[in-house]
Amino acid sequence: MIQTVLGKIAPEELGICSAHEHLSIDLSRVKKDPDTILDDEQGMREELEDFYRLGGRSMVEVTNDGMGRDALVLKRLSKATGVHLITCTGFYKDPFIPEYAGDWKAEQFAQHFMKEAAEGIADTGILPGVIGEVGTSKNEMKPIERELLIGAAIAGAETGLPVTTHTTLGTLGFEQVQLLTKQGLPVDQIIVGHQDLNPNKEEVLSVLETGAYIAFDTIGKNNYRPDGERVDFLLDFINRGFEKQILLSADLTRKSHWKKNGGPGYGLVLESFIPKLKEAGVSDSILQQLLIVNPSRAFSIREGS
């Protein structure tokens, strides 16, 4: 089963899924930029309705405590739009970790995540469906980030929840998988984020070869890397037989990313990127694998946990 803000659904109910997004977020404490505050609930609804119009049926919302998480807003949005929303437990990375958890060790992180997984987020009664996004810095795993990832792995192994990660510009993906699996987290419970930002193909392949899922989840952010290069990498990975391990998304975090403000909106992958893959010869069955089948497997809560 998959845990959404409205309760459990069967994997086949997930439909086309955006695997790494933010609807309600506030990064301004660190970024000092009002563009990084998404707090317009009516705007969120309109953007989700557009996503639904384009065929989207579910979204993994990985805004956690310290980033502006609001599970009740997500519940209202899901009811209003019909989009399945999966919310999270977890913390992001240094320096976004809340002050109260700034000196926690792995077991404290794990206990916090397991408590939310069992009892719900704050007093909302809403259960998270994923642990994440938990992350590391660029080419560096800071001590607090290491403790955070170990805690996420412990909690994931105990609860059966998948763990989805942030890699800064795609770096340290392989190292993340090594650390998480060392703590007993099954590799098929791991989604390594932002691998489309890493231009080093061998590093990304090393993550795929572990058996973990990878997320091409900053699609459309051509200021970081052209989508043409994303397409080229995906074609190669598909040709190598890794199509069952790849997830897609756009990771919108700014007002300027919304359609109402002149941005591409949450339907970006469906509206502009999937046509590029089709033009490159990717079959409908592979596209269904990327958009529907892989997310339904990656975000299922593991049995026996």
Stockholm file with secondary structure:
# STOCKHOLM 1.0

chainA/1-305         MIQTVLGKIAPEELGICSAHEHLSIDLSRVKKDPDTILDDEQGMREELEDFYRLGGRSMVEVTNDGMGRDALVLKRLSKATGVHLITCTGFYKDPFIPEYAGDWKAEQFAQHFMKEAAEGIADTGILPGVIGEVGTSKNEMKPIERELLIGAAIAGAETGLPVTTHTTLGTLGFEQVQLLTKQGLPVDQIIVGHQDLNPNKEEVLSVLETGAYIAFDTIGKNNYRPDGERVDFLLDFINRGFEKQILLSADLTRKSHWKKNGGPGYGLVLESFIPKLKEAGVSDSILQQLLIVNPSRAFSIREGS
#=GR chainA/1-305 SS CEEETTEEECGGGCCSEEEEECSSEECHHHHCCGGGEECCHHHHHHHHHHHHHTTCCEEEECCCTTTTCCHHHHHHHHHHHCCEEECEECCCCTTTSCGGGTTCCHHHHHHHHHHHHHHCSTTSCCCCSEEEEEEEBTTBCCHHHHHHHHHHHHHHHHHCCCEEEEEGGGTTHHHHHHHHHHTTCCGGGEEECCGGGCCCHHHHHHHHTTTCEEEECCTTCTTTSCHHHHHHHHHHHHHTTCGGGEEECCCCCSGGGSGGGTSCCTTHIIIIIHHHHHHTTCCHHHHHIIIIIHHHHHTSCCTTC
#=GC SS_cons         CEEETTEEECGGGCCSEEEEECSSEECHHHHCCGGGEECCHHHHHHHHHHHHHTTCCEEEECCCTTTTCCHHHHHHHHHHHCCEEECEECCCCTTTSCGGGTTCCHHHHHHHHHHHHHHCSTTSCCCCSEEEEEEEBTTBCCHHHHHHHHHHHHHHHHHCCCEEEEEGGGTTHHHHHHHHHHTTCCGGGEEECCGGGCCCHHHHHHHHTTTCEEEECCTTCTTTSCHHHHHHHHHHHHHTTCGGGEEECCCCCSGGGSGGGTSCCTTHIIIIIHHHHHHTTCCHHHHHIIIIIHHHHHTSCCTTC
//
